[in-house]
Amino acid sequence: MVKSTPVTTYHAIPIYLKPFKRKSEMWLQWTYEGIQYGVRVSNMGQALYNAQQMIDAMLELEAKSYKAMSF
């Protein structure tokens, strides 16, 4: 991922705005534990909301997996 200033940070995860090369689209992208995630931007507010929802779901699944492994 290209290093730049993040658009925002959510749960200590920086979210970047990045152009998509094949089409003239913009994406919000972030990396968590070596995996890249992204949301297409058509409306910045909606894209930020979608990114936050994806991060919440990702962190919730991670927490559930750690809890399951502790039994």
N, C-alpha and C positions, 0 to 999 in steps of 0.2 A: 504494500500500500504506500502511496506517495505521502511523504511526511509534510504536513502542513498544520495550520492552526485548526483545532477542532471547532466545529460549529457549537457544540455543547458537550458536556460530560454528564453521564447518567450512571449512577451507582459506581463511580470512579472509573467508568469506561468512556474514553474519548470517542466521539462520533464525528466523522469527517464528511464534508461534501466533496464529491468526486465526479468528474465528467465520465460518461460511458462512451468509449471510443467508437463503437460501430454506429451508434445513433446519436443524435444530439440530445441526449437525456442526461439528467443529473441523478446521482445516487447518494444516499447517506450510507456510509460504510463504517464498520468497526471491527476490531479483532479481539477475540476473547480466547485465551488459552491456545493460541496458534491457529484458530479457525476464523476465517473472514465471513462476515455477515453483511447484508445490505438490504436497503429498501429503496425502491424507485421513488423519485421526487416528482410529483405533479403539483402538489400543494405542500409547501414547507411545513406548515402546522400539522397537517395530517400525516406527513412522512415522519416528523419527529415523534408524534403520538404512536405511530405504528412501530417505530424503532424501539421506543420505550416499552411497548407491550411485548415485543419479541425478547428484549433483554430481561424483563420480568419473568417471562415464561422460561427462558433459558436458565436463569438463576434458581427458579423454583424447582425445575427438574434436577439441577445439580444438587440442591439441598436434599431432595427426596432420595437421590441415589446414595448420597453420603449417609443418610439416616438408615436406608435399607442395608448398607454395608456394615453398619455398626451393630446389627443384631446377630 
